[in-house]
Amino acid sequence: MTRQNYTFTSESVSEGHPDKVCDRISDAVLDAFLAEEPEARVAAETFATTNRVVIGGEVGLSDQDKLKDYMGRIEAITRACIKDIGYEQDKFHHETVEVTNLLHEQSAHIAQGVDASADKDEGAGDQGIMFGYATKETEVLMPAPIHYAHAILRRLAEVRKDGTEPTLGPDAKSQLSVVYRDGVPVGASSIVLSTQHLDESMSSADVRAVVEPYIREVLPEGWVSADTEWHVNPTGKFVIGGPDGDAGLTGRKIIVDTYGGAAPHGGGAFSGKDPTKVDRSAAYAARYLAKNVVAAGMADKCSIQLSYAIGVAKPLSIYADTFGTGEVSPAEIEAAVAQVMDLTPRGIRQQLGMNKPIYARTAAYGHFGRAPDADGGFSWERTDLVEALKKAV
């Protein structure tokens, strides 16, 4: 039996966090290539520091002559991302930052294991293990600590960008400690927020006065009490933010991107990778399956593990865990998910419609727990497998 009474903490970071700036640029580059060619191969990595952004990695198009044309667009894509995030600092400004593009053609040795041919299916882009998770503790079937840590920063970004709170800067981090009673989240024991501010005269108390109403607005009623500890900008002033304050890299916030530590993680990052990379697509598929299992009433919590080998199409294993909350056995769930979804890389992409420019929007505030978009974004958040799963057990 899992613990019923405890406190669990998760953190989130804003779109202006240095690592998230890099994730955004990498995914925007990916989107640009997928818009040109749905089967484009992209593995884009970004590094950002004071007045400088460096982008490297591998790109593949069926017409490699087009690659040079697209390379010329990378700088403009980068500047547009930085502008949208909101950086106009002296030492990190969308107009003046130096952009270095080191992207190059995809390795033929990698491509030979991945590409489909007449006599074999398309193989996985790499070996690895991927996890998906869902829980009934929130309406979006996500763990409450990470869900609300994201919600705090999303709300602050909204009021920053619409001009309601012009003193807030793009760089921010939140951390929420949630109290569980009888396995149900009931309140916040502590709230930590560090946010960049543009007015150098502001104290921590001043910043709290700005952000507290929005934090209370997004948390469930009754979660904030007289016993809740607040730590807003606990080190004092936070004026210099983003890559000028701390270097950023693509793929360093994998727990923020997923379940806030409430579920296992296979270790692979998502941003900048096209959906032939199972690090990304199979992790999305695992979330899709776990969410549908919970939505179908088969369990209150569910974790799905998938494993792959490079060049091999079918998953090597499927493992389900319902943490003692299952209405059906994990073995039955494993058999059912394999029946209702083709878990080869191509099967995942086709069922979830992943060969589209839908990835830049995932780069901040979590890849999971978001509403599906009309254009196919966050398709892995749909619950359209419920009836098929019920029939399969």
C-alpha positions in Angstrom: 0.0 0.0 0.0 1.4 3.4 -1.0 1.7 6.2 1.6 -1.5 8.2 2.3 -0.3 11.0 4.4 2.8 13.0 3.3 4.1 16.2 1.8 5.5 16.2 -1.8 7.3 19.0 -3.6 7.7 19.8 -7.3 9.2 22.8 -9.1 8.6 24.6 -12.3 10.6 27.2 -14.3 9.3 29.9 -16.6 9.8 30.4 -20.3 12.5 32.9 -19.5 14.6 30.5 -17.5 17.9 30.1 -19.3 17.4 26.4 -20.0 13.8 27.0 -21.2 15.0 29.8 -23.6 17.2 27.0 -25.1 14.4 24.5 -25.2 12.2 27.1 -27.0 14.8 27.8 -29.6 15.5 24.1 -30.3 11.8 23.3 -30.6 11.2 26.4 -32.8 14.0 25.2 -35.1 12.3 21.7 -35.2 8.9 23.3 -36.1 10.5 25.2 -38.9 11.9 22.0 -40.5 8.7 20.0 -39.9 6.7 22.8 -41.6 8.8 22.3 -44.7 8.9 18.6 -44.6 6.9 16.4 -42.2 9.5 13.6 -42.3 12.4 16.0 -41.5 15.0 14.7 -39.1 16.1 17.2 -36.4 18.2 17.0 -33.3 18.8 20.6 -32.3 20.7 21.6 -29.2 21.0 25.2 -28.0 23.4 26.9 -25.6 22.8 30.4 -24.3 25.0 32.8 -22.2 25.7 36.5 -22.0 25.0 38.1 -25.4 25.4 34.7 -27.2 23.3 31.8 -28.5 24.9 28.7 -30.1 22.8 26.1 -31.9 24.3 22.8 -33.0 23.1 19.3 -33.9 21.9 17.4 -36.9 19.3 18.0 -39.5 18.1 15.9 -42.4 15.8 16.7 -45.4 15.0 14.5 -48.3 16.2 17.3 -50.5 19.5 18.2 -48.9 19.9 21.1 -51.4 17.2 22.9 -49.4 19.2 22.6 -46.2 21.4 25.6 -47.0 18.4 27.7 -47.6 16.9 26.7 -44.2 20.2 27.3 -42.4 19.8 31.0 -43.2 16.5 31.1 -41.3 17.9 29.9 -38.0 19.1 33.3 -36.8 15.7 34.9 -37.4 14.0 32.0 -35.6 16.3 32.5 -32.6 15.7 36.2 -32.4 11.9 35.8 -32.7 11.9 33.3 -29.8 13.9 35.6 -27.5 11.7 38.6 -28.4 8.5 36.6 -27.7 9.9 35.5 -24.3 10.6 39.1 -23.5 14.3 39.6 -23.2 15.5 43.2 -23.9 18.3 43.3 -21.4 21.6 45.1 -22.2 23.5 41.8 -22.2 20.7 39.6 -23.6 18.6 41.4 -26.2 16.8 39.8 -29.1 18.2 42.5 -31.5 21.9 42.3 -30.4 22.6 38.8 -29.2 25.2 37.0 -31.3 23.8 33.8 -32.9 26.1 31.0 -34.1 24.5 28.2 -36.2 26.5 25.0 -36.1 23.7 22.6 -37.4 24.8 20.1 -40.0 23.6 17.2 -42.0 22.4 14.1 -40.1 24.8 11.2 -39.8 24.2 8.5 -42.4 25.1 5.9 -39.8 22.2 6.9 -37.6 19.8 7.3 -40.6 20.5 3.7 -41.8 19.1 2.3 -38.6 16.1 4.5 -38.5 14.8 4.8 -42.1 12.2 2.5 -43.3 12.9 0.3 -46.4 11.0 -2.1 -48.6 11.9 -5.1 -46.4 11.8 -3.6 -42.9 9.8 -1.2 -40.7 11.3 2.1 -39.6 13.4 1.5 -36.5 13.6 3.5 -33.3 16.0 6.4 -33.4 17.8 5.2 -30.3 17.7 2.7 -27.5 16.1 3.7 -24.2 13.3 3.5 -21.7 10.4 5.9 -21.6 7.7 6.4 -18.9 4.2 7.8 -18.9 2.1 8.6 -15.8 -1.4 9.7 -14.9 -3.2 10.2 -11.6 -6.8 11.1 -10.7 -5.6 13.8 -8.2 -6.2 16.7 -10.7 -8.8 17.1 -13.5 -6.0 16.9 -16.1 -4.8 13.6 -14.5 -1.5 15.1 -13.5 0.2 15.2 -10.1 -0.9 18.2 -8.2 2.5 19.7 -7.2 3.8 20.0 -10.7 0.4 21.0 -12.2 0.0 24.0 -9.8 3.7 24.9 -9.9 3.3 25.3 -13.7 0.0 27.2 -13.2 1.6 29.8 -11.0 4.3 30.6 -13.6 1.9 30.6 -16.5 -0.3 33.1 -14.8 2.6 35.4 -14.0 3.8 35.2 -17.6 0.3 36.2 -18.7 0.1 39.3 -16.6 3.7 40.2 -17.5 3.1 40.0 -21.2 -0.3 41.7 -21.3 1.2 44.7 -19.4 -0.8 44.2 -16.2 2.5 43.7 -14.2 5.2 45.5 -16.1 7.7 45.2 -13.2 8.0 41.4 -13.6 10.8 39.9 -15.7 10.9 36.8 -17.9 13.0 34.6 -15.6 11.3 32.8 -12.7 11.1 29.6 -10.7 8.3 28.2 -8.6 8.3 25.4 -6.0 5.2 24.0 -4.3 5.1 21.6 -1.3 1.7 19.9 -1.3 0.2 18.1 1.8 -1.6 14.8 1.1 -4.2 13.4 3.5 -5.6 9.9 2.8 -3.8 10.1 -0.6 -5.6 13.4 -1.6 -3.8 16.7 -2.0 -5.4 19.2 0.5 -3.1 22.2 0.8 0.2 23.9 0.3 2.6 23.8 3.2 5.1 26.1 1.5 5.3 28.2 -1.6 8.6 29.3 -3.1 8.8 31.8 -5.9 11.9 33.5 -7.3 11.0 36.0 -10.1 13.1 38.5 -12.0 11.9 42.1 -11.5 12.8 45.1 -13.6 12.5 47.7 -10.9 15.8 47.6 -8.9 14.3 49.3 -5.9 11.8 46.5 -5.2 12.3 44.4 -2.1 11.2 40.8 -1.6 8.2 42.1 0.2 7.4 44.3 -2.8 7.6 41.4 -5.1 5.4 39.3 -2.9 2.8 42.0 -2.9 2.7 41.8 -6.7 2.7 38.0 -7.1 0.7 36.8 -4.1 -2.8 37.6 -5.5 -2.1 35.6 -8.7 -0.7 32.6 -6.8 -3.8 32.5 -4.6 -5.9 32.8 -7.7 -4.5 29.6 -9.4 -4.3 27.4 -6.3 -7.5 25.5 -5.2 -9.6 27.2 -2.6 -8.4 26.6 0.9 -4.9 25.5 -0.1 -3.3 28.6 1.3 -3.7 29.0 5.1 -2.1 30.8 7.9 0.4 27.9 8.3 1.6 28.1 4.7 5.2 29.3 4.5 6.0 31.9 1.8 9.5 32.4 0.3 9.3 35.0 -2.4 12.7 36.1 -3.8 14.3 34.7 -0.6 17.8 35.9 -1.6 16.8 39.5 -2.2 16.9 41.4 -5.5 16.7 39.5 -8.8 17.2 42.0 -11.6 19.7 40.3 -14.0 18.0 37.2 -15.3 18.0 34.7 -18.2 21.2 33.6 -19.9 23.0 36.8 -18.8 22.6 35.6 -15.2 23.2 31.9 -15.7 24.0 29.9 -18.9 21.3 27.7 -20.4 21.2 24.4 -22.3 18.5 22.4 -24.1 17.2 19.4 -22.2 18.3 20.2 -18.6 14.8 20.4 -17.1 13.5 16.9 -17.8 11.7 16.6 -14.4 10.0 20.0 -14.8 8.9 18.9 -18.3 7.2 15.7 -17.1 5.8 14.8 -13.7 7.8 16.8 -11.1 9.4 13.8 -9.7 6.2 12.0 -8.9 6.8 9.3 -11.4 9.9 7.5 -12.9 11.8 9.2 -15.8 13.7 7.3 -18.5 16.4 10.1 -18.6 15.9 11.4 -22.2 15.1 15.0 -22.9 12.4 16.1 -25.4 13.1 19.5 -26.9 14.7 19.8 -30.3 14.1 16.2 -31.2 11.8 15.2 -34.1 9.3 12.5 -33.4 11.3 9.6 -34.9 13.3 10.0 -31.6 11.5 7.7 -29.2 12.9 9.7 -26.3 10.2 12.1 -27.2 7.5 10.3 -29.2 7.4 7.2 -27.0 7.3 9.2 -23.8 4.3 11.1 -25.2 2.7 7.7 -26.2 3.3 6.4 -22.7 1.6 9.4 -21.2 -1.3 9.0 -23.7 -1.8 5.3 -22.7 -1.4 6.0 -18.9 -3.9 8.9 -19.1 -6.5 6.8 -21.0 -6.1 3.9 -18.5 -6.9 6.2 -15.6 -9.7 8.0 -17.6 -11.2 4.5 -18.3 -11.4 3.9 -14.6 -9.0 1.0 -14.6 -6.8 2.6 -11.9 -6.5 5.8 -9.9 -2.8 5.9 -10.8 -0.9 4.3 -13.7 2.7 4.3 -14.9 3.6 2.8 -18.3 7.1 2.0 -19.3 8.2 1.3 -22.9 11.6 0.2 -24.0 13.3 0.4 -27.4 16.5 -0.5 -29.3 17.9 1.6 -32.1 16.9 0.3 -35.5 14.2 -2.0 -34.0 10.6 -1.0 -34.7 8.6 -2.7 -31.9 9.1 -2.0 -28.3 11.1 -4.6 -26.4 8.9 -4.4 -23.4 5.7 -2.9 -22.0 5.4 -2.5 -18.2 2.4 -1.2 -16.2 2.2 -0.3 -12.5 -1.0 0.9 -10.9 0.5 1.3 -7.4 -2.2 -0.9 -5.8 -5.1 1.2 -7.2 -6.0 -1.0 -10.2 -9.4 -2.3 -11.0 -7.7 -4.7 -13.4 -4.3 -6.3 -13.2 -1.2 -4.6 -14.6 -0.7 -7.6 -16.9 -4.2 -7.0 -18.4 -3.3 -3.4 -18.9 0.0 -4.3 -20.6 -1.9 -6.5 -23.0 -4.6 -4.0 -23.6 -2.4 -1.0 -24.5 -0.4 -3.2 -27.0 -3.7 -4.1 -28.6 -5.2 -0.6 -28.9 -2.1 1.2 -30.2 0.7 0.5 -32.6 3.8 1.3 -30.6 6.3 1.3 -33.4 7.8 4.8 -34.0 5.8 5.2 -37.2 2.6 3.9 -35.5 3.0 6.4 -32.7 3.5 9.3 -35.0 0.5 8.4 -37.2 -1.9 7.8 -34.3 -0.9 11.1 -32.5 -0.3 13.1 -35.7 3.2 14.1 -34.6 4.8 15.1 -37.9 3.6 18.7 -37.5 5.1 22.0 -36.3 3.5 21.7 -32.8 6.5 21.6 -30.5 7.6 25.1 -29.7 4.5 25.4 -27.5 5.6 22.5 -25.4 8.9 24.1 -24.4 7.7 25.7 -21.2 5.1 24.8 -18.5 5.2 21.1 -19.1 4.7 18.7 -22.0 1.8 17.0 -20.2 -1.4 18.1 -18.5 -2.2 20.5 -21.3 -5.4 20.8 -23.3 -5.3 19.2 -26.8 -5.2 21.9 -29.5 -7.4 22.0 -32.6 -4.3 21.8 -34.9 -3.0 18.6 -33.3 -0.9 20.0 -30.6 -0.8 18.0 -27.3 -2.6 15.2 -29.1 -1.2 12.8 -26.5 -3.5 14.4 -23.9 -6.6 13.1 -25.6 -8.7 10.4 -23.9 -10.0 8.8 -27.1 -8.8 5.3 -26.2 -11.1 4.8 -23.2 -13.7 2.6 -25.0 -11.1 0.6 -26.8 -9.2 -0.1 -23.6 -12.4 -1.2 -21.8 -13.2 -3.6 -24.7 -9.6 -5.0 -24.6 -9.7 -6.2 -21.0 
